[in-house]
Amino acid sequence: MKDKTKGANRRDFLKFAGTAAPAAALAVASTPSAGEAKPVDLQSERMQDTEHTRAYLDSARF
């Protein structure tokens, strides 16, 4: 006979994944942005304050 608990766990996971993904997308879409980034200064050798660098630094926070 097959183990019924494996099927139930898989089914529960799929139910959770189906409801959690839209909730996570809504949470990400509703977060306020930190404002617009400064214009890029091509003469500077320092790291620029752009949307890309802000997104990276936000994702690297612990």
PyMOL Python script that loads the backbone (N, CA, C, O; Angstrom):
from pymol import cmd

cmd.read_pdbstr("""\
ATOM      1  N   MET A   1       0.827  -1.182   0.000  1.00  0.00           N
ATOM      2  CA  MET A   1       0.000   0.000   0.000  1.00  0.00           C
ATOM      3  C   MET A   1       0.874   1.249   0.000  1.00  0.00           C
ATOM      4  O   MET A   1       2.006   1.235   0.484  1.00  0.00           O
ATOM      5  N   LYS A   2       0.341   2.295  -0.537  1.00  0.00           N
ATOM      6  CA  LYS A   2       1.084   3.555  -0.572  1.00  0.00           C
ATOM      7  C   LYS A   2       0.981   4.273   0.766  1.00  0.00           C
ATOM      8  O   LYS A   2       0.013   4.117   1.511  1.00  0.00           O
ATOM      9  N   ASP A   3       1.976   5.037   1.036  1.00  0.00           N
ATOM     10  CA  ASP A   3       1.982   5.835   2.259  1.00  0.00           C
ATOM     11  C   ASP A   3       1.106   7.070   2.040  1.00  0.00           C
ATOM     12  O   ASP A   3       1.446   7.929   1.227  1.00  0.00           O
ATOM     13  N   LYS A   4       0.005   7.163   2.742  1.00  0.00           N
ATOM     14  CA  LYS A   4      -0.958   8.253   2.551  1.00  0.00           C
ATOM     15  C   LYS A   4      -0.412   9.593   3.063  1.00  0.00           C
ATOM     16  O   LYS A   4      -0.820  10.647   2.574  1.00  0.00           O
ATOM     17  N   THR A   5       0.494   9.566   4.027  1.00  0.00           N
ATOM     18  CA  THR A   5       0.971  10.831   4.583  1.00  0.00           C
ATOM     19  C   THR A   5       1.802  11.613   3.574  1.00  0.00           C
ATOM     20  O   THR A   5       1.789  12.843   3.603  1.00  0.00           O
ATOM     21  N   LYS A   6       2.525  10.938   2.683  1.00  0.00           N
ATOM     22  CA  LYS A   6       3.304  11.659   1.682  1.00  0.00           C
ATOM     23  C   LYS A   6       2.390  12.445   0.761  1.00  0.00           C
ATOM     24  O   LYS A   6       2.669  13.604   0.455  1.00  0.00           O
ATOM     25  N   GLY A   7       1.301  11.832   0.315  1.00  0.00           N
ATOM     26  CA  GLY A   7       0.358  12.526  -0.554  1.00  0.00           C
ATOM     27  C   GLY A   7      -0.293  13.704   0.136  1.00  0.00           C
ATOM     28  O   GLY A   7      -0.491  14.755  -0.475  1.00  0.00           O
ATOM     29  N   ALA A   8      -0.624  13.539   1.398  1.00  0.00           N
ATOM     30  CA  ALA A   8      -1.250  14.631   2.143  1.00  0.00           C
ATOM     31  C   ALA A   8      -0.263  15.775   2.331  1.00  0.00           C
ATOM     32  O   ALA A   8      -0.644  16.938   2.202  1.00  0.00           O
ATOM     33  N   ASN A   9       0.983  15.475   2.630  1.00  0.00           N
ATOM     34  CA  ASN A   9       1.977  16.524   2.801  1.00  0.00           C
ATOM     35  C   ASN A   9       2.202  17.285   1.503  1.00  0.00           C
ATOM     36  O   ASN A   9       2.307  18.512   1.507  1.00  0.00           O
ATOM     37  N   ARG A  10       2.275  16.567   0.405  1.00  0.00           N
ATOM     38  CA  ARG A  10       2.469  17.209  -0.887  1.00  0.00           C
ATOM     39  C   ARG A  10       1.264  18.081  -1.223  1.00  0.00           C
ATOM     40  O   ARG A  10       1.419  19.197  -1.718  1.00  0.00           O
ATOM     41  N   ARG A  11       0.094  17.582  -0.960  1.00  0.00           N
ATOM     42  CA  ARG A  11      -1.132  18.334  -1.238  1.00  0.00           C
ATOM     43  C   ARG A  11      -1.187  19.592  -0.368  1.00  0.00           C
ATOM     44  O   ARG A  11      -1.533  20.671  -0.849  1.00  0.00           O
ATOM     45  N   ASP A  12      -0.847  19.447   0.903  1.00  0.00           N
ATOM     46  CA  ASP A  12      -0.848  20.607   1.794  1.00  0.00           C
ATOM     47  C   ASP A  12       0.172  21.653   1.342  1.00  0.00           C
ATOM     48  O   ASP A  12      -0.087  22.855   1.404  1.00  0.00           O
ATOM     49  N   PHE A  13       1.323  21.182   0.890  1.00  0.00           N
ATOM     50  CA  PHE A  13       2.337  22.114   0.406  1.00  0.00           C
ATOM     51  C   PHE A  13       1.835  22.879  -0.812  1.00  0.00           C
ATOM     52  O   PHE A  13       2.024  24.092  -0.903  1.00  0.00           O
ATOM     53  N   LEU A  14       1.203  22.187  -1.740  1.00  0.00           N
ATOM     54  CA  LEU A  14       0.709  22.849  -2.942  1.00  0.00           C
ATOM     55  C   LEU A  14      -0.395  23.848  -2.609  1.00  0.00           C
ATOM     56  O   LEU A  14      -0.479  24.908  -3.230  1.00  0.00           O
ATOM     57  N   LYS A  15      -1.236  23.521  -1.641  1.00  0.00           N
ATOM     58  CA  LYS A  15      -2.270  24.472  -1.220  1.00  0.00           C
ATOM     59  C   LYS A  15      -1.622  25.720  -0.625  1.00  0.00           C
ATOM     60  O   LYS A  15      -2.018  26.846  -0.927  1.00  0.00           O
ATOM     61  N   PHE A  16      -0.628  25.503   0.219  1.00  0.00           N
ATOM     62  CA  PHE A  16       0.059  26.626   0.848  1.00  0.00           C
ATOM     63  C   PHE A  16       0.787  27.472  -0.188  1.00  0.00           C
ATOM     64  O   PHE A  16       0.729  28.700  -0.139  1.00  0.00           O
ATOM     65  N   ALA A  17       1.469  26.825  -1.120  1.00  0.00           N
ATOM     66  CA  ALA A  17       2.218  27.551  -2.143  1.00  0.00           C
ATOM     67  C   ALA A  17       1.279  28.358  -3.031  1.00  0.00           C
ATOM     68  O   ALA A  17       1.621  29.458  -3.465  1.00  0.00           O
ATOM     69  N   GLY A  18       0.108  27.816  -3.298  1.00  0.00           N
ATOM     70  CA  GLY A  18      -0.850  28.525  -4.137  1.00  0.00           C
ATOM     71  C   GLY A  18      -1.420  29.761  -3.476  1.00  0.00           C
ATOM     72  O   GLY A  18      -1.774  30.720  -4.162  1.00  0.00           O
ATOM     73  N   THR A  19      -1.516  29.758  -2.153  1.00  0.00           N
ATOM     74  CA  THR A  19      -2.061  30.923  -1.456  1.00  0.00           C
ATOM     75  C   THR A  19      -0.968  31.876  -0.995  1.00  0.00           C
ATOM     76  O   THR A  19      -1.219  33.072  -0.845  1.00  0.00           O
ATOM     77  N   ALA A  20       0.232  31.372  -0.769  1.00  0.00           N
ATOM     78  CA  ALA A  20       1.307  32.219  -0.263  1.00  0.00           C
ATOM     79  C   ALA A  20       1.914  33.092  -1.356  1.00  0.00           C
ATOM     80  O   ALA A  20       2.319  34.221  -1.079  1.00  0.00           O
ATOM     81  N   ALA A  21       1.986  32.602  -2.579  1.00  0.00           N
ATOM     82  CA  ALA A  21       2.610  33.372  -3.658  1.00  0.00           C
ATOM     83  C   ALA A  21       1.873  34.681  -3.939  1.00  0.00           C
ATOM     84  O   ALA A  21       2.525  35.722  -4.024  1.00  0.00           O
ATOM     85  N   PRO A  22       0.553  34.681  -4.087  1.00  0.00           N
ATOM     86  CA  PRO A  22      -0.125  35.970  -4.304  1.00  0.00           C
ATOM     87  C   PRO A  22       0.004  36.912  -3.108  1.00  0.00           C
ATOM     88  O   PRO A  22       0.089  38.127  -3.286  1.00  0.00           O
ATOM     89  N   ALA A  23       0.018  36.371  -1.911  1.00  0.00           N
ATOM     90  CA  ALA A  23       0.164  37.218  -0.726  1.00  0.00           C
ATOM     91  C   ALA A  23       1.549  37.863  -0.697  1.00  0.00           C
ATOM     92  O   ALA A  23       1.678  39.035  -0.343  1.00  0.00           O
ATOM     93  N   ALA A  24       2.575  37.116  -1.064  1.00  0.00           N
ATOM     94  CA  ALA A  24       3.929  37.665  -1.100  1.00  0.00           C
ATOM     95  C   ALA A  24       4.054  38.726  -2.186  1.00  0.00           C
ATOM     96  O   ALA A  24       4.700  39.753  -1.979  1.00  0.00           O
ATOM     97  N   ALA A  25       3.443  38.485  -3.337  1.00  0.00           N
ATOM     98  CA  ALA A  25       3.487  39.469  -4.417  1.00  0.00           C
ATOM     99  C   ALA A  25       2.778  40.753  -4.005  1.00  0.00           C
ATOM    100  O   ALA A  25       3.233  41.848  -4.337  1.00  0.00           O
ATOM    101  N   LEU A  26       1.689  40.629  -3.298  1.00  0.00           N
ATOM    102  CA  LEU A  26       0.964  41.804  -2.830  1.00  0.00           C
ATOM    103  C   LEU A  26       1.787  42.571  -1.804  1.00  0.00           C
ATOM    104  O   LEU A  26       1.791  43.802  -1.812  1.00  0.00           O
ATOM    105  N   ALA A  27       2.475  41.870  -0.931  1.00  0.00           N
ATOM    106  CA  ALA A  27       3.294  42.528   0.082  1.00  0.00           C
ATOM    107  C   ALA A  27       4.451  43.287  -0.561  1.00  0.00           C
ATOM    108  O   ALA A  27       4.781  44.393  -0.132  1.00  0.00           O
ATOM    109  N   VAL A  28       5.060  42.708  -1.575  1.00  0.00           N
ATOM    110  CA  VAL A  28       6.171  43.366  -2.261  1.00  0.00           C
ATOM    111  C   VAL A  28       5.672  44.574  -3.038  1.00  0.00           C
ATOM    112  O   VAL A  28       6.324  45.618  -3.046  1.00  0.00           O
ATOM    113  N   ALA A  29       4.528  44.443  -3.687  1.00  0.00           N
ATOM    114  CA  ALA A  29       4.000  45.533  -4.503  1.00  0.00           C
ATOM    115  C   ALA A  29       3.517  46.699  -3.653  1.00  0.00           C
ATOM    116  O   ALA A  29       3.520  47.837  -4.123  1.00  0.00           O
ATOM    117  N   SER A  30       3.109  46.450  -2.429  1.00  0.00           N
ATOM    118  CA  SER A  30       2.547  47.517  -1.607  1.00  0.00           C
ATOM    119  C   SER A  30       3.577  48.212  -0.724  1.00  0.00           C
ATOM    120  O   SER A  30       3.235  49.182  -0.047  1.00  0.00           O
ATOM    121  N   THR A  31       4.827  47.751  -0.709  1.00  0.00           N
ATOM    122  CA  THR A  31       5.837  48.410   0.112  1.00  0.00           C
ATOM    123  C   THR A  31       6.232  49.730  -0.539  1.00  0.00           C
ATOM    124  O   THR A  31       6.430  49.784  -1.753  1.00  0.00           O
ATOM    125  N   PRO A  32       6.349  50.782   0.244  1.00  0.00           N
ATOM    126  CA  PRO A  32       6.721  52.076  -0.333  1.00  0.00           C
ATOM    127  C   PRO A  32       8.187  52.080  -0.749  1.00  0.00           C
ATOM    128  O   PRO A  32       9.022  51.453  -0.096  1.00  0.00           O
ATOM    129  N   SER A  33       8.492  52.767  -1.807  1.00  0.00           N
ATOM    130  CA  SER A  33       9.881  52.841  -2.260  1.00  0.00           C
ATOM    131  C   SER A  33      10.623  53.863  -1.407  1.00  0.00           C
ATOM    132  O   SER A  33      10.011  54.694  -0.735  1.00  0.00           O
ATOM    133  N   ALA A  34      11.921  53.790  -1.444  1.00  0.00           N
ATOM    134  CA  ALA A  34      12.742  54.678  -0.630  1.00  0.00           C
ATOM    135  C   ALA A  34      12.962  56.019  -1.316  1.00  0.00           C
ATOM    136  O   ALA A  34      13.795  56.805  -0.864  1.00  0.00           O
ATOM    137  N   GLY A  35      12.262  56.294  -2.359  1.00  0.00           N
ATOM    138  CA  GLY A  35      12.441  57.538  -3.089  1.00  0.00           C
ATOM    139  C   GLY A  35      13.250  57.297  -4.341  1.00  0.00           C
ATOM    140  O   GLY A  35      13.776  56.207  -4.567  1.00  0.00           O
ATOM    141  N   GLU A  36      13.337  58.310  -5.129  1.00  0.00           N
ATOM    142  CA  GLU A  36      14.081  58.157  -6.370  1.00  0.00           C
ATOM    143  C   GLU A  36      15.572  58.254  -6.102  1.00  0.00           C
ATOM    144  O   GLU A  36      16.012  58.952  -5.189  1.00  0.00           O
ATOM    145  N   ALA A  37      16.329  57.552  -6.901  1.00  0.00           N
ATOM    146  CA  ALA A  37      17.776  57.568  -6.766  1.00  0.00           C
ATOM    147  C   ALA A  37      18.326  58.850  -7.391  1.00  0.00           C
ATOM    148  O   ALA A  37      17.671  59.494  -8.211  1.00  0.00           O
ATOM    149  N   LYS A  38      19.524  59.194  -6.988  1.00  0.00           N
ATOM    150  CA  LYS A  38      20.181  60.383  -7.523  1.00  0.00           C
ATOM    151  C   LYS A  38      20.630  60.115  -8.957  1.00  0.00           C
ATOM    152  O   LYS A  38      20.821  58.960  -9.338  1.00  0.00           O
ATOM    153  N   PRO A  39      20.798  61.157  -9.746  1.00  0.00           N
ATOM    154  CA  PRO A  39      21.316  60.954 -11.109  1.00  0.00           C
ATOM    155  C   PRO A  39      22.735  60.391 -11.052  1.00  0.00           C
ATOM    156  O   PRO A  39      23.492  60.692 -10.129  1.00  0.00           O
ATOM    157  N   VAL A  40      23.084  59.591 -12.022  1.00  0.00           N
ATOM    158  CA  VAL A  40      24.391  58.937 -12.051  1.00  0.00           C
ATOM    159  C   VAL A  40      25.458  59.942 -12.463  1.00  0.00           C
ATOM    160  O   VAL A  40      25.313  60.642 -13.465  1.00  0.00           O
ATOM    161  N   ASP A  41      26.536  60.006 -11.676  1.00  0.00           N
ATOM    162  CA  ASP A  41      27.680  60.860 -11.990  1.00  0.00           C
ATOM    163  C   ASP A  41      28.759  59.977 -12.596  1.00  0.00           C
ATOM    164  O   ASP A  41      29.403  59.207 -11.883  1.00  0.00           O
ATOM    165  N   LEU A  42      28.960  60.078 -13.891  1.00  0.00           N
ATOM    166  CA  LEU A  42      29.903  59.200 -14.578  1.00  0.00           C
ATOM    167  C   LEU A  42      31.355  59.529 -14.252  1.00  0.00           C
ATOM    168  O   LEU A  42      32.232  58.704 -14.505  1.00  0.00           O
ATOM    169  N   GLN A  43      31.636  60.703 -13.701  1.00  0.00           N
ATOM    170  CA  GLN A  43      33.005  61.085 -13.365  1.00  0.00           C
ATOM    171  C   GLN A  43      33.448  60.516 -12.017  1.00  0.00           C
ATOM    172  O   GLN A  43      34.644  60.431 -11.741  1.00  0.00           O
ATOM    173  N   SER A  44      32.499  60.134 -11.191  1.00  0.00           N
ATOM    174  CA  SER A  44      32.810  59.634  -9.859  1.00  0.00           C
ATOM    175  C   SER A  44      33.267  58.180  -9.925  1.00  0.00           C
ATOM    176  O   SER A  44      32.781  57.397 -10.741  1.00  0.00           O
ATOM    177  N   GLU A  45      34.209  57.834  -9.053  1.00  0.00           N
ATOM    178  CA  GLU A  45      34.686  56.455  -8.982  1.00  0.00           C
ATOM    179  C   GLU A  45      34.055  55.710  -7.809  1.00  0.00           C
ATOM    180  O   GLU A  45      34.397  54.554  -7.557  1.00  0.00           O
ATOM    181  N   ARG A  46      33.161  56.341  -7.109  1.00  0.00           N
ATOM    182  CA  ARG A  46      32.471  55.711  -5.987  1.00  0.00           C
ATOM    183  C   ARG A  46      31.224  55.000  -6.482  1.00  0.00           C
ATOM    184  O   ARG A  46      30.771  55.226  -7.604  1.00  0.00           O
ATOM    185  N   MET A  47      30.679  54.142  -5.640  1.00  0.00           N
ATOM    186  CA  MET A  47      29.453  53.441  -5.990  1.00  0.00           C
ATOM    187  C   MET A  47      28.313  54.449  -6.088  1.00  0.00           C
ATOM    188  O   MET A  47      28.147  55.303  -5.217  1.00  0.00           O
ATOM    189  N   GLN A  48      27.535  54.339  -7.152  1.00  0.00           N
ATOM    190  CA  GLN A  48      26.453  55.286  -7.409  1.00  0.00           C
ATOM    191  C   GLN A  48      25.195  54.895  -6.647  1.00  0.00           C
ATOM    192  O   GLN A  48      24.966  53.718  -6.368  1.00  0.00           O
ATOM    193  N   ASP A  49      24.395  55.879  -6.318  1.00  0.00           N
ATOM    194  CA  ASP A  49      23.117  55.661  -5.643  1.00  0.00           C
ATOM    195  C   ASP A  49      22.042  55.513  -6.716  1.00  0.00           C
ATOM    196  O   ASP A  49      21.429  56.496  -7.134  1.00  0.00           O
ATOM    197  N   THR A  50      21.821  54.275  -7.155  1.00  0.00           N
ATOM    198  CA  THR A  50      20.826  54.000  -8.188  1.00  0.00           C
ATOM    199  C   THR A  50      19.797  53.020  -7.642  1.00  0.00           C
ATOM    200  O   THR A  50      19.981  52.453  -6.565  1.00  0.00           O
ATOM    201  N   GLU A  51      18.718  52.825  -8.386  1.00  0.00           N
ATOM    202  CA  GLU A  51      17.704  51.855  -7.966  1.00  0.00           C
ATOM    203  C   GLU A  51      18.318  50.463  -7.849  1.00  0.00           C
ATOM    204  O   GLU A  51      17.982  49.695  -6.948  1.00  0.00           O
ATOM    205  N   HIS A  52      19.223  50.153  -8.772  1.00  0.00           N
ATOM    206  CA  HIS A  52      19.854  48.834  -8.767  1.00  0.00           C
ATOM    207  C   HIS A  52      20.678  48.622  -7.497  1.00  0.00           C
ATOM    208  O   HIS A  52      20.579  47.572  -6.861  1.00  0.00           O
ATOM    209  N   THR A  53      21.493  49.617  -7.125  1.00  0.00           N
ATOM    210  CA  THR A  53      22.311  49.451  -5.927  1.00  0.00           C
ATOM    211  C   THR A  53      21.458  49.458  -4.667  1.00  0.00           C
ATOM    212  O   THR A  53      21.768  48.748  -3.710  1.00  0.00           O
ATOM    213  N   ARG A  54      20.389  50.249  -4.651  1.00  0.00           N
ATOM    214  CA  ARG A  54      19.494  50.236  -3.491  1.00  0.00           C
ATOM    215  C   ARG A  54      18.817  48.879  -3.337  1.00  0.00           C
ATOM    216  O   ARG A  54      18.687  48.368  -2.225  1.00  0.00           O
ATOM    217  N   ALA A  55      18.386  48.300  -4.453  1.00  0.00           N
ATOM    218  CA  ALA A  55      17.751  46.983  -4.392  1.00  0.00           C
ATOM    219  C   ALA A  55      18.737  45.941  -3.888  1.00  0.00           C
ATOM    220  O   ALA A  55      18.372  45.073  -3.095  1.00  0.00           O
ATOM    221  N   TYR A  56      19.987  46.021  -4.343  1.00  0.00           N
ATOM    222  CA  TYR A  56      20.993  45.068  -3.883  1.00  0.00           C
ATOM    223  C   TYR A  56      21.249  45.233  -2.387  1.00  0.00           C
ATOM    224  O   TYR A  56      21.278  44.247  -1.651  1.00  0.00           O
ATOM    225  N   LEU A  57      21.430  46.455  -1.943  1.00  0.00           N
ATOM    226  CA  LEU A  57      21.712  46.680  -0.528  1.00  0.00           C
ATOM    227  C   LEU A  57      20.529  46.282   0.346  1.00  0.00           C
ATOM    228  O   LEU A  57      20.725  45.771   1.448  1.00  0.00           O
ATOM    229  N   ASP A  58      19.308  46.507  -0.125  1.00  0.00           N
ATOM    230  CA  ASP A  58      18.129  46.070   0.630  1.00  0.00           C
ATOM    231  C   ASP A  58      18.067  44.556   0.730  1.00  0.00           C
ATOM    232  O   ASP A  58      17.670  44.016   1.762  1.00  0.00           O
ATOM    233  N   SER A  59      18.457  43.865  -0.340  1.00  0.00           N
ATOM    234  CA  SER A  59      18.400  42.403  -0.315  1.00  0.00           C
ATOM    235  C   SER A  59      19.544  41.804   0.498  1.00  0.00           C
ATOM    236  O   SER A  59      19.450  40.660   0.941  1.00  0.00           O
ATOM    237  N   ALA A  60      20.616  42.558   0.699  1.00  0.00           N
ATOM    238  CA  ALA A  60      21.779  42.041   1.424  1.00  0.00           C
ATOM    239  C   ALA A  60      21.692  42.300   2.924  1.00  0.00           C
ATOM    240  O   ALA A  60      22.574  41.871   3.669  1.00  0.00           O
ATOM    241  N   ARG A  61      20.664  42.980   3.378  1.00  0.00           N
ATOM    242  CA  ARG A  61      20.529  43.248   4.817  1.00  0.00           C
ATOM    243  C   ARG A  61      20.210  41.968   5.567  1.00  0.00           C
ATOM    244  O   ARG A  61      19.499  41.095   5.069  1.00  0.00           O
ATOM    245  N   PHE A  62      20.748  41.874   6.772  1.00  0.00           N
ATOM    246  CA  PHE A  62      20.516  40.681   7.581  1.00  0.00           C
ATOM    247  C   PHE A  62      19.738  41.021   8.808  1.00  0.00           C
ATOM    248  O   PHE A  62      19.445  40.140   9.617  1.00  0.00           O
TER     249      PHE A  62
END
""", "prot")
cmd.dss("prot")
cmd.show_as("cartoon", "prot")
cmd.util.cbc("prot")
cmd.orient("prot")
